[in-house]
Amino acid sequence: MDFADPRRKPNFTGKIAVAAALTVMCIIVLKQSPSFSGTSVFSRHETGVTHVLVTGGAGYIGSHATLRLLSDKYRVTIVDNLSRGNMGAVRVLQRLFPEPGRLQFIYADLGDAKAVNKIFSENAFDAVMHFAAVAYVGESTMEPLRYYHNITSNTLTVLEAMAAHNVNTLIYSSTCATYGEPDTMPIVETTPQNPINPYGKAKKMAEDIILDFTKSKKQSNMAVMILRYFNVIGSDPEGRLGEAPRPELREHGRISGACFDAALGIIPGLKVRGTDYPTADGTCIRDYIDVTDLVDAHVKALDKAQPGKVGIYNVGTGQGRSVNEFVKACMKATGASIKVEYLARRPGDYAEVYSDPSKIHRDLNWTAQYTDLGQSLAQAWKWQKAHPNGYGSA
């Protein structure tokens, strides 16, 4: 039988001291970790880091804006209910910027005030870029209440959350549709706003709410930029993002999407609505702005936003192009012979709209760079060909 040597004492004291030291070190490390307190880097302000909430960041314009913000070293939180956006676009952004603390996605509906308030309470936002909205003129005439709720009411919810949580910078995505059918062209920021469809009316109501909000004493330090932009086309020049509307929305979507669908054979041809407008060729005239230029305007607006100031700017090229011109440019870009069917006017449409962008050039040093309609369409077409099923294909 073995017996312990009574002259040898176990070194319990030393072991306990080492264990205690390791425990203390672990506690210190854990306390420094965001997960220890149940918080993350998104929930605190950091010097030198601007945290931007991008509503509708999974959508066409919102995703391109998020890409630009992340490329410029901003921290971004996307909030989107994916009713019009694409989770595929979010995944592209997550792959491009996988570093912790750069990008987070929150699935939520801005119509849910309780959820919106919770998002603001759990995150330290420095600014909001508010893109989230349904945005089809034709659809708005068919479902007006949906548009007033989604655009006007949801903007009110966002403003209430900003006020409650002291977020004082807003870049608002508005539209030239707030002007309606002006008597003179080009459109300047002081052109009277007389929208003629629910989409434009809902956006103008949202603008009015924002302006009244900033005039109140409690919110007099708000920094607000309202960007009224024209018809958006194009895609990321590096081919990382594009436009992928849901199939059921093709009837209401942008003309570029319809052209590409026709070129791909997804639809039998292109429907041009209205050939009797008082224009040179009878079709509508629009100002087509490339999405890359558009998001550049948003970033410049964010950079120039000042407390207690409201800036309102048209974002366009200053050039009007007819629908017939657009269709010809699309055929050239795709190399496809697209069947065109001419139909009666679409309710709520207007004959001629193009911008005077001199104010935004003067104040923000912004000028559209991608003004070649054919090149913008060719770039977008390249993405469409590589993604025939949208973000569901590569």
C-alpha positions as MATLAB code, in Angstrom:
seq = 'MDFADPRRKPNFTGKIAVAAALTVMCIIVLKQSPSFSGTSVFSRHETGVTHVLVTGGAGYIGSHATLRLLSDKYRVTIVDNLSRGNMGAVRVLQRLFPEPGRLQFIYADLGDAKAVNKIFSENAFDAVMHFAAVAYVGESTMEPLRYYHNITSNTLTVLEAMAAHNVNTLIYSSTCATYGEPDTMPIVETTPQNPINPYGKAKKMAEDIILDFTKSKKQSNMAVMILRYFNVIGSDPEGRLGEAPRPELREHGRISGACFDAALGIIPGLKVRGTDYPTADGTCIRDYIDVTDLVDAHVKALDKAQPGKVGIYNVGTGQGRSVNEFVKACMKATGASIKVEYLARRPGDYAEVYSDPSKIHRDLNWTAQYTDLGQSLAQAWKWQKAHPNGYGSA';
ca = [
       0.000    0.000    0.000;
       1.303    3.465   -0.899;
       1.244    6.235    1.653;
       1.599    9.969    0.974;
       4.813   11.488    2.134;
       3.838   13.680    5.085;
       6.792   15.955    4.334;
       5.323   16.948    0.906;
       2.476   19.448    1.067;
       0.238   19.889   -1.974;
       0.780   23.269   -3.668;
      -2.897   24.232   -3.390;
      -2.147   27.865   -2.587;
      -0.193   28.398   -5.819;
      -2.801   26.686   -7.949;
      -5.574   28.757   -6.411;
      -3.606   31.948   -7.068;
      -3.071   31.039  -10.731;
      -6.728   30.123  -11.180;
      -7.818   33.361   -9.566;
      -5.531   35.391  -11.831;
      -6.837   33.646  -14.934;
     -10.419   34.225  -13.816;
      -9.792   37.936  -13.322;
      -8.190   38.193  -16.762;
     -11.123   36.416  -18.384;
     -13.607   38.732  -16.669;
     -11.686   41.791  -17.880;
     -11.610   40.495  -21.446;
     -15.295   39.587  -21.350;
     -16.261   42.984  -19.983;
     -14.434   44.597  -22.877;
     -16.330   42.389  -25.310;
     -19.631   43.794  -26.641;
     -21.323   40.429  -26.122;
     -20.681   40.520  -22.364;
     -23.142   43.327  -21.796;
     -25.478   42.170  -24.544;
     -24.580   45.114  -26.749;
     -22.737   45.466  -30.048;
     -20.693   48.118  -31.791;
     -23.890   49.159  -33.538;
     -25.373   50.200  -30.201;
     -22.777   52.810  -29.314;
     -21.423   55.947  -30.884;
     -17.776   55.894  -31.856;
     -15.532   58.834  -32.587;
     -14.736   59.015  -36.272;
     -17.464   56.533  -37.260;
     -20.795   57.630  -38.725;
     -23.556   55.053  -38.307;
     -26.252   55.420  -40.973;
     -29.655   53.761  -40.882;
     -30.649   52.963  -44.466;
     -34.349   52.188  -44.703;
     -35.174   50.134  -47.785;
     -31.502   49.206  -48.105;
     -32.346   45.895  -49.783;
     -33.998   47.707  -52.682;
     -32.536   48.887  -55.965;
     -31.460   52.388  -54.949;
     -31.019   51.623  -51.246;
     -28.611   48.747  -51.888;
     -26.480   50.881  -54.211;
     -26.431   53.642  -51.582;
     -25.386   51.119  -48.931;
     -22.563   49.898  -51.167;
     -21.284   53.449  -51.547;
     -21.570   54.190  -47.824;
     -19.689   51.036  -46.874;
     -17.027   51.764  -49.479;
     -16.630   55.186  -47.863;
     -16.135   53.586  -44.413;
     -19.537   54.377  -42.944;
     -21.207   51.932  -40.583;
     -24.595   50.860  -41.943;
     -27.743   49.264  -40.610;
     -30.295   48.214  -43.225;
     -33.949   47.973  -42.220;
     -36.198   46.394  -44.832;
     -39.324   44.236  -44.874;
     -38.279   42.731  -48.239;
     -41.673   43.467  -49.787;
     -39.847   45.131  -52.680;
     -36.198   44.563  -51.783;
     -33.966   41.558  -52.322;
     -32.182   39.600  -49.624;
     -29.771   38.610  -52.373;
     -28.547   42.200  -52.573;
     -27.965   42.211  -48.815;
     -25.956   38.990  -49.071;
     -23.775   40.553  -51.766;
     -23.069   43.475  -49.441;
     -22.371   41.134  -46.518;
     -19.840   39.203  -48.605;
     -18.144   42.408  -49.723;
     -17.940   43.824  -46.195;
     -17.709   40.892  -43.758;
     -15.777   42.759  -41.061;
     -17.596   43.029  -37.706;
     -19.241   46.353  -37.087;
     -19.618   47.353  -40.741;
     -23.073   46.178  -41.793;
     -26.119   44.690  -40.138;
     -29.500   43.788  -41.579;
     -32.736   44.022  -39.600;
     -35.943   42.582  -41.002;
     -38.740   44.928  -39.969;
     -41.694   46.886  -41.297;
     -41.626   50.650  -40.820;
     -45.384   50.518  -40.356;
     -44.790   48.786  -37.012;
     -44.078   51.726  -34.678;
     -43.170   49.464  -31.773;
     -40.576   47.609  -33.861;
     -39.142   50.854  -35.224;
     -38.807   52.324  -31.729;
     -37.053   49.146  -30.553;
     -34.585   49.378  -33.439;
     -33.740   52.976  -32.536;
     -33.423   52.133  -28.829;
     -30.970   49.300  -29.535;
     -28.810   51.115  -32.087;
     -26.821   54.337  -31.993;
     -27.667   56.005  -35.292;
     -25.996   59.217  -36.373;
     -28.097   59.705  -39.503;
     -30.997   58.228  -41.461;
     -31.235   57.747  -45.216;
     -34.902   57.068  -45.794;
     -35.430   55.201  -49.084;
     -38.111   52.682  -48.073;
     -41.246   53.218  -50.146;
     -43.477   51.721  -52.777;
     -42.701   53.705  -55.890;
     -44.766   52.996  -58.981;
     -46.990   55.722  -60.410;
     -49.421   53.332  -62.084;
     -49.752   51.148  -59.015;
     -50.390   54.209  -56.861;
     -53.508   55.046  -58.894;
     -54.771   51.513  -58.312;
     -53.858   51.289  -54.604;
     -53.790   54.869  -53.274;
     -54.354   54.006  -49.614;
     -51.392   51.656  -49.667;
     -49.208   54.483  -50.943;
     -50.347   57.009  -48.344;
     -49.769   54.478  -45.594;
     -46.432   53.199  -46.875;
     -44.910   56.560  -47.780;
     -46.553   59.234  -45.655;
     -47.479   57.329  -42.502;
     -44.236   55.355  -42.366;
     -42.178   58.527  -42.734;
     -44.054   59.931  -39.745;
     -43.135   56.810  -37.753;
     -39.458   57.226  -38.636;
     -39.519   60.899  -37.602;
     -41.132   60.051  -34.279;
     -38.407   57.514  -33.575;
     -35.697   59.993  -34.573;
     -37.148   62.579  -32.198;
     -37.448   60.101  -29.340;
     -33.851   58.930  -29.694;
     -32.144   62.201  -30.618;
     -31.143   61.301  -34.183;
     -30.925   64.647  -35.933;
     -29.759   64.050  -39.514;
     -32.138   62.946  -42.262;
     -31.521   62.416  -45.974;
     -34.953   61.937  -47.525;
     -35.571   60.182  -50.804;
     -38.238   62.200  -52.611;
     -39.263   62.495  -56.231;
     -39.927   64.833  -59.127;
     -43.472   63.431  -59.060;
     -44.228   66.026  -56.365;
     -44.148   68.700  -59.099;
     -46.893   67.151  -61.225;
     -47.104   68.822  -64.642;
     -45.284   72.164  -64.396;
     -46.111   74.937  -66.828;
     -42.459   75.494  -67.711;
     -39.327   73.403  -68.101;
     -36.796   72.708  -66.766;
     -37.957   72.123  -63.202;
     -36.254   74.126  -60.461;
     -36.635   73.632  -56.721;
     -39.058   76.557  -56.489;
     -41.347   75.151  -59.181;
     -44.824   74.824  -57.608;
     -45.604   71.333  -56.347;
     -48.915   70.093  -57.743;
     -48.688   66.290  -57.844;
     -51.245   64.525  -59.999;
     -50.993   60.936  -58.730;
     -51.089   59.316  -55.268;
     -47.376   58.495  -55.395;
     -46.411   62.136  -55.866;
     -49.050   63.309  -53.394;
     -47.871   60.882  -50.708;
     -44.262   62.010  -51.175;
     -45.238   65.680  -50.969;
     -47.194   65.011  -47.784;
     -44.101   63.340  -46.330;
     -42.006   66.348  -47.335;
     -44.507   68.697  -45.665;
     -44.387   66.647  -42.459;
     -40.581   66.758  -42.464;
     -40.526   70.522  -43.001;
     -43.078   71.143  -40.228;
     -41.100   68.805  -37.976;
     -37.921   70.836  -38.435;
     -39.733   74.094  -37.648;
     -40.725   72.988  -34.156;
     -38.565   74.307  -31.316;
     -37.656   70.834  -30.108;
     -36.311   69.834  -33.534;
     -34.792   73.132  -34.622;
     -31.334   71.516  -34.733;
     -32.356   68.976  -37.374;
     -30.085   68.612  -40.406;
     -32.306   67.675  -43.350;
     -31.674   67.111  -47.036;
     -34.622   66.372  -49.342;
     -33.569   64.978  -52.706;
     -36.153   65.031  -55.481;
     -34.863   62.757  -58.163;
     -35.929   61.827  -61.606;
     -36.030   58.501  -63.499;
     -33.330   56.178  -62.208;
     -31.440   53.785  -64.488;
     -28.158   51.880  -64.524;
     -26.346   49.665  -62.057;
     -23.084   49.376  -60.157;
     -20.206   49.918  -62.639;
     -18.349   46.914  -61.196;
     -21.319   44.609  -61.689;
     -21.875   43.812  -58.021;
     -25.461   45.051  -57.793;
     -28.336   45.625  -60.178;
     -32.089   46.033  -60.387;
     -34.238   42.959  -59.814;
     -37.934   43.805  -59.392;
     -40.358   41.073  -58.476;
     -41.979   39.428  -61.525;
     -45.477   40.455  -60.478;
     -44.413   44.110  -60.525;
     -43.094   44.185  -64.084;
     -46.286   45.784  -65.305;
     -45.666   48.780  -63.047;
     -41.873   48.889  -63.094;
     -39.274   51.078  -64.719;
     -39.044   51.167  -68.491;
     -35.441   49.911  -68.355;
     -36.571   46.735  -66.610;
     -39.301   46.195  -69.167;
     -36.832   46.697  -72.021;
     -34.459   44.131  -70.562;
     -37.270   41.652  -69.925;
     -38.295   41.993  -73.565;
     -34.700   41.564  -74.728;
     -34.376   38.412  -72.601;
     -37.661   37.011  -73.911;
     -39.264   37.062  -70.460;
     -42.097   39.156  -71.867;
     -43.184   39.193  -75.538;
     -42.486   42.869  -76.087;
     -42.457   46.363  -74.706;
     -45.592   48.387  -74.019;
     -45.269   52.126  -74.577;
     -48.142   53.937  -72.950;
     -49.127   57.176  -74.622;
     -48.202   58.470  -78.067;
     -50.313   61.621  -78.124;
     -48.485   63.762  -75.593;
     -47.563   67.325  -76.650;
     -43.927   66.358  -77.309;
     -41.811   66.086  -80.452;
     -42.558   62.384  -81.032;
     -45.731   62.086  -78.949;
     -44.145   60.017  -76.162;
     -43.305   61.139  -72.624;
     -40.062   62.975  -71.950;
     -38.068   62.101  -68.839;
     -34.732   62.915  -67.209;
     -32.818   59.637  -66.750;
     -30.336   59.696  -63.868;
     -27.788   56.903  -63.364;
     -28.042   55.218  -59.957;
     -24.313   55.727  -59.348;
     -24.727   59.476  -59.746;
     -27.821   59.386  -57.574;
     -26.099   57.733  -54.618;
     -23.184   60.124  -55.017;
     -25.672   62.950  -54.491;
     -26.922   61.265  -51.312;
     -23.430   60.919  -49.872;
     -22.599   64.531  -50.711;
     -25.879   65.597  -49.097;
     -24.994   63.641  -45.951;
     -21.553   65.230  -45.862;
     -22.976   68.752  -46.270;
     -25.988   68.403  -43.942;
     -25.882   71.074  -41.217;
     -27.811   71.334  -37.946;
     -30.733   73.732  -38.211;
     -30.618   73.709  -42.018;
     -32.906   72.179  -44.655;
     -31.660   71.599  -48.180;
     -33.990   70.717  -51.064;
     -32.426   69.597  -54.335;
     -33.385   68.214  -57.719;
     -31.168   65.321  -58.758;
     -31.122   64.876  -62.522;
     -29.004   65.347  -65.602;
     -30.847   68.383  -66.927;
     -31.541   66.527  -70.187;
     -34.961   65.346  -71.323;
     -35.193   62.153  -73.390;
     -38.358   60.779  -74.962;
     -39.573   57.237  -74.377;
     -38.982   56.498  -78.061;
     -35.366   57.654  -77.726;
     -34.997   55.458  -74.669;
     -36.371   52.399  -76.471;
     -33.937   52.885  -79.370;
     -31.024   53.233  -76.935;
     -32.140   50.078  -75.144;
     -32.305   48.110  -78.391;
     -28.796   49.251  -79.230;
     -27.457   48.384  -75.768;
     -28.999   44.903  -75.775;
     -28.563   44.137  -79.460;
     -32.122   42.824  -79.457;
     -34.982   43.637  -81.777;
     -37.738   44.445  -79.309;
     -41.367   44.359  -80.330;
     -43.065   47.598  -79.277;
     -46.798   47.859  -78.627;
     -48.238   51.351  -78.369;
     -51.104   51.756  -75.927;
     -53.232   54.530  -74.445;
     -51.831   56.802  -71.769;
     -51.295   55.411  -68.277;
     -53.380   57.164  -65.573;
     -51.355   59.619  -63.523;
     -48.547   60.097  -66.025;
     -47.341   63.491  -67.190;
     -45.982   64.596  -70.543;
     -42.625   66.183  -69.876;
     -40.315   66.314  -66.865;
     -36.644   67.177  -66.681;
     -34.549   68.992  -64.132;
     -32.415   72.041  -63.701;
     -29.612   70.670  -61.480;
     -27.757   73.967  -61.058;
     -28.643   74.365  -57.363;
     -27.205   71.011  -56.298;
     -24.101   71.745  -58.349;
     -23.702   75.111  -56.685;
     -24.369   73.976  -53.095;
     -23.062   70.403  -53.019;
     -20.583   70.439  -55.904;
     -22.521   67.595  -57.513;
     -22.887   67.043  -61.231;
     -24.089   63.915  -63.011;
     -21.141   62.044  -64.508;
     -22.905   59.089  -66.154;
     -24.940   61.015  -68.713;
     -24.543   58.719  -71.716;
     -27.909   56.950  -71.847;
     -26.527   54.115  -73.971;
     -23.612   53.447  -71.617;
     -25.834   53.375  -68.528;
     -28.184   50.943  -70.222;
     -25.299   48.795  -71.444;
     -23.932   48.540  -67.904;
     -27.316   47.586  -66.513;
     -27.825   45.104  -69.337;
     -24.520   43.423  -68.500;
     -25.784   42.745  -64.972;
     -29.162   41.563  -66.247;
     -27.585   39.053  -68.626;
     -25.426   37.684  -65.815;
     -28.461   37.492  -63.500;
     -31.452   36.389  -65.613;
     -33.289   35.362  -62.451;
     -32.229   38.408  -60.472;
     -30.296   37.692  -57.301;
     -31.455   34.101  -57.493;
     -28.854   33.417  -60.194;
     -25.203   34.222  -60.798;
];
